[in-house]
């Protein structure tokens, strides 16, 4: 993730990873708030209490954490 003030830009690799994990492309994400909204949307889309869902949510959170550490 590239950060320029309040604006962000996800790298091609980050977009590919989020899309691979969630099957939902993070199109139009330009701020941290929009990225957090995208994450919330993905988690709501894949809601549940199964181990698979918990693992998917963990993957999403891990990718978000990686993005924040890089920026």
mmCIF file of the N, C-alpha and C atoms, coordinates in Angstrom:
data_MODEL
# 
_entry.id   MODEL 
# 
loop_
_atom_site.group_PDB 
_atom_site.id 
_atom_site.type_symbol 
_atom_site.label_atom_id 
_atom_site.label_alt_id 
_atom_site.label_comp_id 
_atom_site.label_asym_id 
_atom_site.label_entity_id 
_atom_site.label_seq_id 
_atom_site.pdbx_PDB_ins_code 
_atom_site.Cartn_x 
_atom_site.Cartn_y 
_atom_site.Cartn_z 
_atom_site.occupancy 
_atom_site.B_iso_or_equiv 
_atom_site.pdbx_formal_charge 
_atom_site.auth_seq_id 
_atom_site.auth_comp_id 
_atom_site.auth_asym_id 
_atom_site.auth_atom_id 
_atom_site.pdbx_PDB_model_num 
ATOM 1   N N  . UNK A 1 1  ? 0.854   -1.160  0.000  1.00 0.00 ? 1  UNK A N  1 
ATOM 2   C CA . UNK A 1 1  ? 0.000   0.000   0.000  1.00 0.00 ? 1  UNK A CA 1 
ATOM 3   C C  . UNK A 1 1  ? 0.903   1.226   0.000  1.00 0.00 ? 1  UNK A C  1 
ATOM 4   N N  . UNK A 1 2  ? 0.567   2.137   -0.852 1.00 0.00 ? 2  UNK A N  1 
ATOM 5   C CA . UNK A 1 2  ? 1.289   3.397   -0.931 1.00 0.00 ? 2  UNK A CA 1 
ATOM 6   C C  . UNK A 1 2  ? 0.404   4.455   -0.282 1.00 0.00 ? 2  UNK A C  1 
ATOM 7   N N  . UNK A 1 3  ? 0.974   5.199   0.641  1.00 0.00 ? 3  UNK A N  1 
ATOM 8   C CA . UNK A 1 3  ? 0.202   6.198   1.365  1.00 0.00 ? 3  UNK A CA 1 
ATOM 9   C C  . UNK A 1 3  ? 0.714   7.590   1.007  1.00 0.00 ? 3  UNK A C  1 
ATOM 10  N N  . UNK A 1 4  ? -0.211  8.460   0.625  1.00 0.00 ? 4  UNK A N  1 
ATOM 11  C CA . UNK A 1 4  ? 0.092   9.853   0.297  1.00 0.00 ? 4  UNK A CA 1 
ATOM 12  C C  . UNK A 1 4  ? -0.885  10.729  1.073  1.00 0.00 ? 4  UNK A C  1 
ATOM 13  N N  . UNK A 1 5  ? -0.480  11.128  2.275  1.00 0.00 ? 5  UNK A N  1 
ATOM 14  C CA . UNK A 1 5  ? -1.396  11.894  3.128  1.00 0.00 ? 5  UNK A CA 1 
ATOM 15  C C  . UNK A 1 5  ? -2.562  11.024  3.555  1.00 0.00 ? 5  UNK A C  1 
ATOM 16  N N  . UNK A 1 6  ? -3.772  11.451  3.220  1.00 0.00 ? 6  UNK A N  1 
ATOM 17  C CA . UNK A 1 6  ? -4.976  10.682  3.562  1.00 0.00 ? 6  UNK A CA 1 
ATOM 18  C C  . UNK A 1 6  ? -5.350  9.684   2.476  1.00 0.00 ? 6  UNK A C  1 
ATOM 19  N N  . UNK A 1 7  ? -4.716  9.780   1.342  1.00 0.00 ? 7  UNK A N  1 
ATOM 20  C CA . UNK A 1 7  ? -4.992  8.892   0.215  1.00 0.00 ? 7  UNK A CA 1 
ATOM 21  C C  . UNK A 1 7  ? -4.097  7.652   0.293  1.00 0.00 ? 7  UNK A C  1 
ATOM 22  N N  . UNK A 1 8  ? -4.618  6.534   -0.188 1.00 0.00 ? 8  UNK A N  1 
ATOM 23  C CA . UNK A 1 8  ? -3.820  5.319   -0.289 1.00 0.00 ? 8  UNK A CA 1 
ATOM 24  C C  . UNK A 1 8  ? -3.984  4.742   -1.692 1.00 0.00 ? 8  UNK A C  1 
ATOM 25  N N  . UNK A 1 9  ? -3.067  3.887   -2.040 1.00 0.00 ? 9  UNK A N  1 
ATOM 26  C CA . UNK A 1 9  ? -3.184  3.147   -3.286 1.00 0.00 ? 9  UNK A CA 1 
ATOM 27  C C  . UNK A 1 9  ? -2.680  1.747   -3.022 1.00 0.00 ? 9  UNK A C  1 
ATOM 28  N N  . UNK A 1 10 ? -3.535  0.767   -3.268 1.00 0.00 ? 10 UNK A N  1 
ATOM 29  C CA . UNK A 1 10 ? -3.121  -0.612  -3.104 1.00 0.00 ? 10 UNK A CA 1 
ATOM 30  C C  . UNK A 1 10 ? -2.251  -1.004  -4.295 1.00 0.00 ? 10 UNK A C  1 
ATOM 31  N N  . UNK A 1 11 ? -1.198  -1.747  -4.023 1.00 0.00 ? 11 UNK A N  1 
ATOM 32  C CA . UNK A 1 11 ? -0.349  -2.220  -5.108 1.00 0.00 ? 11 UNK A CA 1 
ATOM 33  C C  . UNK A 1 11 ? -1.076  -3.320  -5.873 1.00 0.00 ? 11 UNK A C  1 
ATOM 34  N N  . UNK A 1 12 ? -0.586  -3.612  -7.048 1.00 0.00 ? 12 UNK A N  1 
ATOM 35  C CA . UNK A 1 12 ? -1.197  -4.668  -7.861 1.00 0.00 ? 12 UNK A CA 1 
ATOM 36  C C  . UNK A 1 12 ? -1.189  -5.995  -7.100 1.00 0.00 ? 12 UNK A C  1 
ATOM 37  N N  . UNK A 1 13 ? -0.099  -6.272  -6.414 1.00 0.00 ? 13 UNK A N  1 
ATOM 38  C CA . UNK A 1 13 ? 0.008   -7.519  -5.647 1.00 0.00 ? 13 UNK A CA 1 
ATOM 39  C C  . UNK A 1 13 ? -1.038  -7.571  -4.526 1.00 0.00 ? 13 UNK A C  1 
ATOM 40  N N  . UNK A 1 14 ? -1.244  -6.461  -3.834 1.00 0.00 ? 14 UNK A N  1 
ATOM 41  C CA . UNK A 1 14 ? -2.240  -6.423  -2.754 1.00 0.00 ? 14 UNK A CA 1 
ATOM 42  C C  . UNK A 1 14 ? -3.646  -6.623  -3.302 1.00 0.00 ? 14 UNK A C  1 
ATOM 43  N N  . UNK A 1 15 ? -3.939  -5.984  -4.424 1.00 0.00 ? 15 UNK A N  1 
ATOM 44  C CA . UNK A 1 15 ? -5.259  -6.170  -5.052 1.00 0.00 ? 15 UNK A CA 1 
ATOM 45  C C  . UNK A 1 15 ? -5.443  -7.633  -5.429 1.00 0.00 ? 15 UNK A C  1 
ATOM 46  N N  . UNK A 1 16 ? -4.417  -8.237  -6.015 1.00 0.00 ? 16 UNK A N  1 
ATOM 47  C CA . UNK A 1 16 ? -4.496  -9.647  -6.396 1.00 0.00 ? 16 UNK A CA 1 
ATOM 48  C C  . UNK A 1 16 ? -4.692  -10.548 -5.183 1.00 0.00 ? 16 UNK A C  1 
ATOM 49  N N  . UNK A 1 17 ? -3.977  -10.263 -4.094 1.00 0.00 ? 17 UNK A N  1 
ATOM 50  C CA . UNK A 1 17 ? -4.098  -11.101 -2.893 1.00 0.00 ? 17 UNK A CA 1 
ATOM 51  C C  . UNK A 1 17 ? -5.481  -10.970 -2.252 1.00 0.00 ? 17 UNK A C  1 
ATOM 52  N N  . UNK A 1 18 ? -5.975  -9.728  -2.113 1.00 0.00 ? 18 UNK A N  1 
ATOM 53  C CA . UNK A 1 18 ? -7.321  -9.550  -1.559 1.00 0.00 ? 18 UNK A CA 1 
ATOM 54  C C  . UNK A 1 18 ? -8.357  -10.245 -2.443 1.00 0.00 ? 18 UNK A C  1 
ATOM 55  N N  . UNK A 1 19 ? -8.211  -10.114 -3.748 1.00 0.00 ? 19 UNK A N  1 
ATOM 56  C CA . UNK A 1 19 ? -9.162  -10.737 -4.670 1.00 0.00 ? 19 UNK A CA 1 
ATOM 57  C C  . UNK A 1 19 ? -9.083  -12.255 -4.585 1.00 0.00 ? 19 UNK A C  1 
ATOM 58  N N  . UNK A 1 20 ? -7.875  -12.794 -4.462 1.00 0.00 ? 20 UNK A N  1 
ATOM 59  C CA . UNK A 1 20 ? -7.720  -14.243 -4.348 1.00 0.00 ? 20 UNK A CA 1 
ATOM 60  C C  . UNK A 1 20 ? -8.318  -14.766 -3.047 1.00 0.00 ? 20 UNK A C  1 
ATOM 61  N N  . UNK A 1 21 ? -8.122  -14.044 -1.966 1.00 0.00 ? 21 UNK A N  1 
ATOM 62  C CA . UNK A 1 21 ? -8.635  -14.469 -0.666 1.00 0.00 ? 21 UNK A CA 1 
ATOM 63  C C  . UNK A 1 21 ? -10.152 -14.370 -0.605 1.00 0.00 ? 21 UNK A C  1 
ATOM 64  N N  . UNK A 1 22 ? -10.715 -13.259 -1.110 1.00 0.00 ? 22 UNK A N  1 
ATOM 65  C CA . UNK A 1 22 ? -12.134 -12.976 -0.913 1.00 0.00 ? 22 UNK A CA 1 
ATOM 66  C C  . UNK A 1 22 ? -13.020 -13.187 -2.142 1.00 0.00 ? 22 UNK A C  1 
ATOM 67  N N  . UNK A 1 23 ? -12.421 -13.247 -3.321 1.00 0.00 ? 23 UNK A N  1 
ATOM 68  C CA . UNK A 1 23 ? -13.151 -13.301 -4.587 1.00 0.00 ? 23 UNK A CA 1 
ATOM 69  C C  . UNK A 1 23 ? -13.950 -12.017 -4.822 1.00 0.00 ? 23 UNK A C  1 
ATOM 70  N N  . UNK A 1 24 ? -13.576 -10.952 -4.115 1.00 0.00 ? 24 UNK A N  1 
ATOM 71  C CA . UNK A 1 24 ? -14.195 -9.633  -4.276 1.00 0.00 ? 24 UNK A CA 1 
ATOM 72  C C  . UNK A 1 24 ? -13.059 -8.640  -4.492 1.00 0.00 ? 24 UNK A C  1 
ATOM 73  N N  . UNK A 1 25 ? -13.047 -7.986  -5.645 1.00 0.00 ? 25 UNK A N  1 
ATOM 74  C CA . UNK A 1 25 ? -11.966 -7.054  -5.951 1.00 0.00 ? 25 UNK A CA 1 
ATOM 75  C C  . UNK A 1 25 ? -12.124 -5.755  -5.167 1.00 0.00 ? 25 UNK A C  1 
ATOM 76  N N  . UNK A 1 26 ? -11.038 -5.259  -4.580 1.00 0.00 ? 26 UNK A N  1 
ATOM 77  C CA . UNK A 1 26 ? -11.109 -3.993  -3.839 1.00 0.00 ? 26 UNK A CA 1 
ATOM 78  C C  . UNK A 1 26 ? -11.020 -2.784  -4.788 1.00 0.00 ? 26 UNK A C  1 
ATOM 79  N N  . UNK A 1 27 ? -11.988 -2.662  -5.657 1.00 0.00 ? 27 UNK A N  1 
ATOM 80  C CA . UNK A 1 27 ? -11.983 -1.584  -6.655 1.00 0.00 ? 27 UNK A CA 1 
ATOM 81  C C  . UNK A 1 27 ? -12.391 -0.263  -6.014 1.00 0.00 ? 27 UNK A C  1 
ATOM 82  N N  . UNK A 1 28 ? -11.706 0.794   -6.392 1.00 0.00 ? 28 UNK A N  1 
ATOM 83  C CA . UNK A 1 28 ? -12.069 2.127   -5.932 1.00 0.00 ? 28 UNK A CA 1 
ATOM 84  C C  . UNK A 1 28 ? -11.659 2.456   -4.514 1.00 0.00 ? 28 UNK A C  1 
ATOM 85  N N  . UNK A 1 29 ? -10.809 1.651   -3.906 1.00 0.00 ? 29 UNK A N  1 
ATOM 86  C CA . UNK A 1 29 ? -10.356 1.916   -2.538 1.00 0.00 ? 29 UNK A CA 1 
ATOM 87  C C  . UNK A 1 29 ? -9.271  2.988   -2.603 1.00 0.00 ? 29 UNK A C  1 
ATOM 88  N N  . UNK A 1 30 ? -9.554  4.157   -2.003 1.00 0.00 ? 30 UNK A N  1 
ATOM 89  C CA . UNK A 1 30 ? -8.614  5.271   -2.056 1.00 0.00 ? 30 UNK A CA 1 
ATOM 90  C C  . UNK A 1 30 ? -8.247  5.834   -0.687 1.00 0.00 ? 30 UNK A C  1 
ATOM 91  N N  . UNK A 1 31 ? -8.918  5.370   0.373  1.00 0.00 ? 31 UNK A N  1 
ATOM 92  C CA . UNK A 1 31 ? -8.616  5.836   1.725  1.00 0.00 ? 31 UNK A CA 1 
ATOM 93  C C  . UNK A 1 31 ? -8.617  4.640   2.677  1.00 0.00 ? 31 UNK A C  1 
ATOM 94  N N  . UNK A 1 32 ? -8.045  4.848   3.846  1.00 0.00 ? 32 UNK A N  1 
ATOM 95  C CA . UNK A 1 32 ? -8.056  3.799   4.871  1.00 0.00 ? 32 UNK A CA 1 
ATOM 96  C C  . UNK A 1 32 ? -9.502  3.453   5.239  1.00 0.00 ? 32 UNK A C  1 
ATOM 97  N N  . UNK A 1 33 ? -10.362 4.455   5.336  1.00 0.00 ? 33 UNK A N  1 
ATOM 98  C CA . UNK A 1 33 ? -11.764 4.210   5.676  1.00 0.00 ? 33 UNK A CA 1 
ATOM 99  C C  . UNK A 1 33 ? -12.432 3.330   4.613  1.00 0.00 ? 33 UNK A C  1 
ATOM 100 N N  . UNK A 1 34 ? -12.132 3.577   3.347  1.00 0.00 ? 34 UNK A N  1 
ATOM 101 C CA . UNK A 1 34 ? -12.696 2.748   2.280  1.00 0.00 ? 34 UNK A CA 1 
ATOM 102 C C  . UNK A 1 34 ? -12.142 1.321   2.338  1.00 0.00 ? 34 UNK A C  1 
ATOM 103 N N  . UNK A 1 35 ? -10.866 1.183   2.693  1.00 0.00 ? 35 UNK A N  1 
ATOM 104 C CA . UNK A 1 35 ? -10.280 -0.153  2.839  1.00 0.00 ? 35 UNK A CA 1 
ATOM 105 C C  . UNK A 1 35 ? -10.940 -0.890  4.003  1.00 0.00 ? 35 UNK A C  1 
ATOM 106 N N  . UNK A 1 36 ? -11.154 -0.201  5.111  1.00 0.00 ? 36 UNK A N  1 
ATOM 107 C CA . UNK A 1 36 ? -11.831 -0.814  6.252  1.00 0.00 ? 36 UNK A CA 1 
ATOM 108 C C  . UNK A 1 36 ? -13.272 -1.191  5.901  1.00 0.00 ? 36 UNK A C  1 
ATOM 109 N N  . UNK A 1 37 ? -13.949 -0.365  5.103  1.00 0.00 ? 37 UNK A N  1 
ATOM 110 C CA . UNK A 1 37 ? -15.312 -0.678  4.652  1.00 0.00 ? 37 UNK A CA 1 
ATOM 111 C C  . UNK A 1 37 ? -15.301 -1.907  3.739  1.00 0.00 ? 37 UNK A C  1 
ATOM 112 N N  . UNK A 1 38 ? -14.306 -1.991  2.882  1.00 0.00 ? 38 UNK A N  1 
ATOM 113 C CA . UNK A 1 38 ? -14.159 -3.167  2.009  1.00 0.00 ? 38 UNK A CA 1 
ATOM 114 C C  . UNK A 1 38 ? -13.965 -4.431  2.856  1.00 0.00 ? 38 UNK A C  1 
ATOM 115 N N  . UNK A 1 39 ? -13.105 -4.346  3.865  1.00 0.00 ? 39 UNK A N  1 
ATOM 116 C CA . UNK A 1 39 ? -12.854 -5.481  4.758  1.00 0.00 ? 39 UNK A CA 1 
ATOM 117 C C  . UNK A 1 39 ? -14.149 -5.890  5.467  1.00 0.00 ? 39 UNK A C  1 
ATOM 118 N N  . UNK A 1 40 ? -14.882 -4.912  5.980  1.00 0.00 ? 40 UNK A N  1 
ATOM 119 C CA . UNK A 1 40 ? -16.150 -5.197  6.666  1.00 0.00 ? 40 UNK A CA 1 
ATOM 120 C C  . UNK A 1 40 ? -17.145 -5.851  5.705  1.00 0.00 ? 40 UNK A C  1 
ATOM 121 N N  . UNK A 1 41 ? -17.189 -5.372  4.470  1.00 0.00 ? 41 UNK A N  1 
ATOM 122 C CA . UNK A 1 41 ? -18.086 -5.947  3.462  1.00 0.00 ? 41 UNK A CA 1 
ATOM 123 C C  . UNK A 1 41 ? -17.726 -7.415  3.204  1.00 0.00 ? 41 UNK A C  1 
ATOM 124 N N  . UNK A 1 42 ? -16.429 -7.690  3.051  1.00 0.00 ? 42 UNK A N  1 
ATOM 125 C CA . UNK A 1 42 ? -15.988 -9.065  2.801  1.00 0.00 ? 42 UNK A CA 1 
ATOM 126 C C  . UNK A 1 42 ? -16.336 -9.981  3.968  1.00 0.00 ? 42 UNK A C  1 
ATOM 127 N N  . UNK A 1 43 ? -16.092 -9.514  5.171  1.00 0.00 ? 43 UNK A N  1 
ATOM 128 C CA . UNK A 1 43 ? -16.401 -10.332 6.349  1.00 0.00 ? 43 UNK A CA 1 
ATOM 129 C C  . UNK A 1 43 ? -17.905 -10.553 6.486  1.00 0.00 ? 43 UNK A C  1 
ATOM 130 N N  . UNK A 1 44 ? -18.702 -9.543  6.158  1.00 0.00 ? 44 UNK A N  1 
ATOM 131 C CA . UNK A 1 44 ? -20.155 -9.706  6.218  1.00 0.00 ? 44 UNK A CA 1 
ATOM 132 C C  . UNK A 1 44 ? -20.618 -10.690 5.143  1.00 0.00 ? 44 UNK A C  1 
ATOM 133 N N  . UNK A 1 45 ? -19.978 -10.642 3.984  1.00 0.00 ? 45 UNK A N  1 
ATOM 134 C CA . UNK A 1 45 ? -20.333 -11.546 2.887  1.00 0.00 ? 45 UNK A CA 1 
ATOM 135 C C  . UNK A 1 45 ? -20.041 -12.992 3.272  1.00 0.00 ? 45 UNK A C  1 
ATOM 136 N N  . UNK A 1 46 ? -18.936 -13.205 3.954  1.00 0.00 ? 46 UNK A N  1 
ATOM 137 C CA . UNK A 1 46 ? -18.537 -14.545 4.398  1.00 0.00 ? 46 UNK A CA 1 
ATOM 138 C C  . UNK A 1 46 ? -18.711 -14.650 5.905  1.00 0.00 ? 46 UNK A C  1 
ATOM 139 N N  . UNK A 1 47 ? -19.931 -14.561 6.361  1.00 0.00 ? 47 UNK A N  1 
ATOM 140 C CA . UNK A 1 47 ? -20.207 -14.582 7.788  1.00 0.00 ? 47 UNK A CA 1 
ATOM 141 C C  . UNK A 1 47 ? -20.526 -15.991 8.246  1.00 0.00 ? 47 UNK A C  1 
ATOM 142 N N  . UNK A 1 48 ? -20.144 -16.315 9.451  1.00 0.00 ? 48 UNK A N  1 
ATOM 143 C CA . UNK A 1 48 ? -20.444 -17.613 10.016 1.00 0.00 ? 48 UNK A CA 1 
ATOM 144 C C  . UNK A 1 48 ? -19.539 -17.909 11.184 1.00 0.00 ? 48 UNK A C  1 
ATOM 145 N N  . UNK A 1 49 ? -19.708 -19.099 11.746 1.00 0.00 ? 49 UNK A N  1 
ATOM 146 C CA . UNK A 1 49 ? -18.908 -19.491 12.907 1.00 0.00 ? 49 UNK A CA 1 
ATOM 147 C C  . UNK A 1 49 ? -18.067 -20.733 12.636 1.00 0.00 ? 49 UNK A C  1 
ATOM 148 N N  . UNK A 1 50 ? -18.085 -21.207 11.405 1.00 0.00 ? 50 UNK A N  1 
ATOM 149 C CA . UNK A 1 50 ? -17.314 -22.409 11.091 1.00 0.00 ? 50 UNK A CA 1 
ATOM 150 C C  . UNK A 1 50 ? -15.815 -22.117 11.149 1.00 0.00 ? 50 UNK A C  1 
ATOM 151 N N  . UNK A 1 51 ? -15.031 -23.159 11.227 1.00 0.00 ? 51 UNK A N  1 
ATOM 152 C CA . UNK A 1 51 ? -13.576 -23.008 11.248 1.00 0.00 ? 51 UNK A CA 1 
ATOM 153 C C  . UNK A 1 51 ? -13.080 -22.388 9.946  1.00 0.00 ? 51 UNK A C  1 
ATOM 154 N N  . UNK A 1 52 ? -13.731 -22.750 8.848  1.00 0.00 ? 52 UNK A N  1 
ATOM 155 C CA . UNK A 1 52 ? -13.341 -22.209 7.555  1.00 0.00 ? 52 UNK A CA 1 
ATOM 156 C C  . UNK A 1 52 ? -13.566 -20.703 7.495  1.00 0.00 ? 52 UNK A C  1 
ATOM 157 N N  . UNK A 1 53 ? -14.696 -20.255 8.030  1.00 0.00 ? 53 UNK A N  1 
ATOM 158 C CA . UNK A 1 53 ? -14.997 -18.824 8.043  1.00 0.00 ? 53 UNK A CA 1 
ATOM 159 C C  . UNK A 1 53 ? -14.035 -18.091 8.960  1.00 0.00 ? 53 UNK A C  1 
ATOM 160 N N  . UNK A 1 54 ? -13.755 -18.656 10.106 1.00 0.00 ? 54 UNK A N  1 
ATOM 161 C CA . UNK A 1 54 ? -12.797 -18.038 11.018 1.00 0.00 ? 54 UNK A CA 1 
ATOM 162 C C  . UNK A 1 54 ? -11.423 -17.927 10.365 1.00 0.00 ? 54 UNK A C  1 
ATOM 163 N N  . UNK A 1 55 ? -11.027 -18.961 9.641  1.00 0.00 ? 55 UNK A N  1 
ATOM 164 C CA . UNK A 1 55 ? -9.744  -18.936 8.944  1.00 0.00 ? 55 UNK A CA 1 
ATOM 165 C C  . UNK A 1 55 ? -9.738  -17.871 7.850  1.00 0.00 ? 55 UNK A C  1 
ATOM 166 N N  . UNK A 1 56 ? -10.824 -17.758 7.099  1.00 0.00 ? 56 UNK A N  1 
ATOM 167 C CA . UNK A 1 56 ? -10.929 -16.738 6.054  1.00 0.00 ? 56 UNK A CA 1 
ATOM 168 C C  . UNK A 1 56 ? -10.839 -15.334 6.651  1.00 0.00 ? 56 UNK A C  1 
ATOM 169 N N  . UNK A 1 57 ? -11.533 -15.091 7.743  1.00 0.00 ? 57 UNK A N  1 
ATOM 170 C CA . UNK A 1 57 ? -11.463 -13.791 8.423  1.00 0.00 ? 57 UNK A CA 1 
ATOM 171 C C  . UNK A 1 57 ? -10.042 -13.518 8.906  1.00 0.00 ? 57 UNK A C  1 
ATOM 172 N N  . UNK A 1 58 ? -9.363  -14.552 9.393  1.00 0.00 ? 58 UNK A N  1 
ATOM 173 C CA . UNK A 1 58 ? -7.978  -14.394 9.832  1.00 0.00 ? 58 UNK A CA 1 
ATOM 174 C C  . UNK A 1 58 ? -7.079  -14.016 8.654  1.00 0.00 ? 58 UNK A C  1 
ATOM 175 N N  . UNK A 1 59 ? -7.276  -14.669 7.504  1.00 0.00 ? 59 UNK A N  1 
ATOM 176 C CA . UNK A 1 59 ? -6.500  -14.333 6.310  1.00 0.00 ? 59 UNK A CA 1 
ATOM 177 C C  . UNK A 1 59 ? -6.719  -12.879 5.889  1.00 0.00 ? 59 UNK A C  1 
ATOM 178 N N  . UNK A 1 60 ? -7.971  -12.443 5.919  1.00 0.00 ? 60 UNK A N  1 
ATOM 179 C CA . UNK A 1 60 ? -8.297  -11.059 5.561  1.00 0.00 ? 60 UNK A CA 1 
ATOM 180 C C  . UNK A 1 60 ? -7.611  -10.100 6.525  1.00 0.00 ? 60 UNK A C  1 
ATOM 181 N N  . UNK A 1 61 ? -7.707  -10.380 7.822  1.00 0.00 ? 61 UNK A N  1 
ATOM 182 C CA . UNK A 1 61 ? -7.066  -9.519  8.833  1.00 0.00 ? 61 UNK A CA 1 
ATOM 183 C C  . UNK A 1 61 ? -5.550  -9.507  8.668  1.00 0.00 ? 61 UNK A C  1 
ATOM 184 N N  . UNK A 1 62 ? -4.975  -10.657 8.360  1.00 0.00 ? 62 UNK A N  1 
ATOM 185 C CA . UNK A 1 62 ? -3.523  -10.737 8.173  1.00 0.00 ? 62 UNK A CA 1 
ATOM 186 C C  . UNK A 1 62 ? -3.085  -9.901  6.979  1.00 0.00 ? 62 UNK A C  1 
ATOM 187 N N  . UNK A 1 63 ? -3.842  -9.961  5.894  1.00 0.00 ? 63 UNK A N  1 
ATOM 188 C CA . UNK A 1 63 ? -3.495  -9.165  4.710  1.00 0.00 ? 63 UNK A CA 1 
ATOM 189 C C  . UNK A 1 63 ? -3.641  -7.662  5.001  1.00 0.00 ? 63 UNK A C  1 
ATOM 190 N N  . UNK A 1 64 ? -4.669  -7.310  5.757  1.00 0.00 ? 64 UNK A N  1 
ATOM 191 C CA . UNK A 1 64 ? -4.850  -5.905  6.150  1.00 0.00 ? 64 UNK A CA 1 
ATOM 192 C C  . UNK A 1 64 ? -3.678  -5.452  7.009  1.00 0.00 ? 64 UNK A C  1 
ATOM 193 N N  . UNK A 1 65 ? -3.259  -6.272  7.948  1.00 0.00 ? 65 UNK A N  1 
ATOM 194 C CA . UNK A 1 65 ? -2.124  -5.935  8.791  1.00 0.00 ? 65 UNK A CA 1 
ATOM 195 C C  . UNK A 1 65 ? -0.848  -5.767  7.988  1.00 0.00 ? 65 UNK A C  1 
ATOM 196 N N  . UNK A 1 66 ? -0.651  -6.617  7.005  1.00 0.00 ? 66 UNK A N  1 
ATOM 197 C CA . UNK A 1 66 ? 0.515   -6.501  6.129  1.00 0.00 ? 66 UNK A CA 1 
ATOM 198 C C  . UNK A 1 66 ? 0.484   -5.182  5.386  1.00 0.00 ? 66 UNK A C  1 
ATOM 199 N N  . UNK A 1 67 ? -0.661  -4.795  4.882  1.00 0.00 ? 67 UNK A N  1 
ATOM 200 C CA . UNK A 1 67 ? -0.797  -3.520  4.174  1.00 0.00 ? 67 UNK A CA 1 
ATOM 201 C C  . UNK A 1 67 ? -0.451  -2.347  5.094  1.00 0.00 ? 67 UNK A C  1 
ATOM 202 N N  . UNK A 1 68 ? -0.939  -2.379  6.293  1.00 0.00 ? 68 UNK A N  1 
ATOM 203 C CA . UNK A 1 68 ? -0.688  -1.260  7.228  1.00 0.00 ? 68 UNK A CA 1 
ATOM 204 C C  . UNK A 1 68 ? 0.777   -1.179  7.642  1.00 0.00 ? 68 UNK A C  1 
ATOM 205 N N  . UNK A 1 69 ? 1.429   -2.333  7.816  1.00 0.00 ? 69 UNK A N  1 
ATOM 206 C CA . UNK A 1 69 ? 2.844   -2.319  8.192  1.00 0.00 ? 69 UNK A CA 1 
ATOM 207 C C  . UNK A 1 69 ? 3.722   -1.766  7.078  1.00 0.00 ? 69 UNK A C  1 
ATOM 208 N N  . UNK A 1 70 ? 3.359   -2.062  5.848  1.00 0.00 ? 70 UNK A N  1 
ATOM 209 C CA . UNK A 1 70 ? 4.153   -1.615  4.706  1.00 0.00 ? 70 UNK A CA 1 
ATOM 210 C C  . UNK A 1 70 ? 4.018   -0.108  4.510  1.00 0.00 ? 70 UNK A C  1 
ATOM 211 N N  . UNK A 1 71 ? 2.844   0.441   4.741  1.00 0.00 ? 71 UNK A N  1 
ATOM 212 C CA . UNK A 1 71 ? 2.597   1.865   4.480  1.00 0.00 ? 71 UNK A CA 1 
ATOM 213 C C  . UNK A 1 71 ? 3.229   2.728   5.468  1.00 0.00 ? 71 UNK A C  1 
# 
